[in-house]
C-alpha cells in the first residue's frame, strides 16, 4: 500500500468514526481556512457544535500525528501554533469528504 493510499484509508476511518458530524465539518474548515490555530477552529466549530477547546486541540493533534495531513509552524514560544494542510492532501480531503457518508 502506498503512502497516499494509507493516508486516504486513515482519513476515511477518521470520518467514518464520526457520530456527531463535527469531524466532517472540521475537515471542511481546513479546506476553507488554509491556516488556523486551535482557538480559531474552536471558535468556528463551537457555533454549530458543543465542543471544548481541548477536544479541538486533541483532534488537531490526532490528525497531524496519525492521519498525517497537517503541518505546524510556530514563530516563537510566545505565539500560538499555526496549522496548515499539506498541499498534496487538499484534493484528497475534498474527495474523501464527498465520498464518505457520516
C-alpha positions in Angstrom: 0.0 0.0 0.0 1.4 3.4 -0.9 1.7 6.3 1.5 -1.2 8.2 -0.2 -3.4 5.1 0.0 -2.6 4.6 3.6 -3.4 8.3 4.4 -6.6 8.1 2.5 -7.6 5.0 4.4 -6.8 6.6 7.8 -8.8 9.7 6.7 -11.8 7.6 5.7 -11.7 5.8 9.0 -11.4 9.1 10.9 -14.6 10.4 9.2 -16.5 7.1 9.4 -16.0 7.1 13.2 -17.8 10.4 13.4 -21.1 10.2 15.3 -21.8 13.9 15.7 -20.8 15.2 12.2 -18.3 17.7 13.5 -15.2 15.8 12.2 -16.5 16.2 8.7 -17.2 19.9 9.3 -13.7 20.1 11.0 -12.0 18.8 7.8 -14.2 21.0 5.6 -12.9 24.0 7.6 -9.4 23.0 6.7 -10.1 23.5 3.1 -11.7 26.9 3.6 -9.4 28.4 6.2 -6.0 27.1 5.0 -4.1 28.4 8.1 -5.5 28.2 11.6 -4.8 28.0 15.3 -6.6 25.8 17.8 -8.6 28.8 19.0 -9.7 29.8 15.5 -11.0 26.4 14.7 -12.7 26.1 18.1 -14.5 29.4 17.5 -15.7 28.2 14.1 -16.8 24.8 15.3 -18.4 26.0 18.5 -21.0 28.0 16.6 -22.6 24.7 15.4 -21.4 22.1 17.9 -20.9 21.9 21.6 -17.2 21.2 21.6 -14.4 22.1 24.0 -11.1 23.7 23.1 -9.3 20.6 24.4 -11.4 18.4 22.1 -10.4 20.5 19.2 -6.8 20.5 20.2 -6.9 16.8 20.6 -8.4 16.3 17.1 -5.8 18.5 15.5 -3.1 16.6 17.2 -4.6 13.3 16.1 -5.0 14.4 12.5 -1.4 15.8 12.5 0.2 12.7 14.0 -1.9 9.7 13.0 -3.6 10.8 9.7 -0.6 12.9 8.6 -2.2 15.6 6.6 -1.2 18.7 8.7 1.9 20.6 9.2 2.6 23.1 12.0 4.6 26.2 12.5 5.4 28.3 15.5 7.1 31.7 15.2 8.3 31.8 18.8 7.4 30.2 22.1 5.0 33.0 22.9 2.9 32.7 19.7 0.3 30.0 19.1 1.0 27.2 16.7 -0.4 27.7 13.2 -1.5 24.6 11.4 -1.9 24.2 7.6 -3.0 21.3 5.4 -0.1 19.8 3.4 -0.7 20.9 -0.2 -0.5 17.4 -1.6 -3.5 16.3 0.5 -6.0 19.1 -0.2 -7.7 17.3 -3.1 -7.6 14.0 -1.1 -9.5 15.7 1.8 -12.1 17.1 -0.7 -12.7 13.8 -2.4 -12.8 11.9 0.9 -15.4 14.3 2.3 -17.6 13.8 -0.8 -17.3 10.0 -0.8 -17.6 9.1 2.9 -21.1 9.4 4.3 -21.5 10.0 8.1 
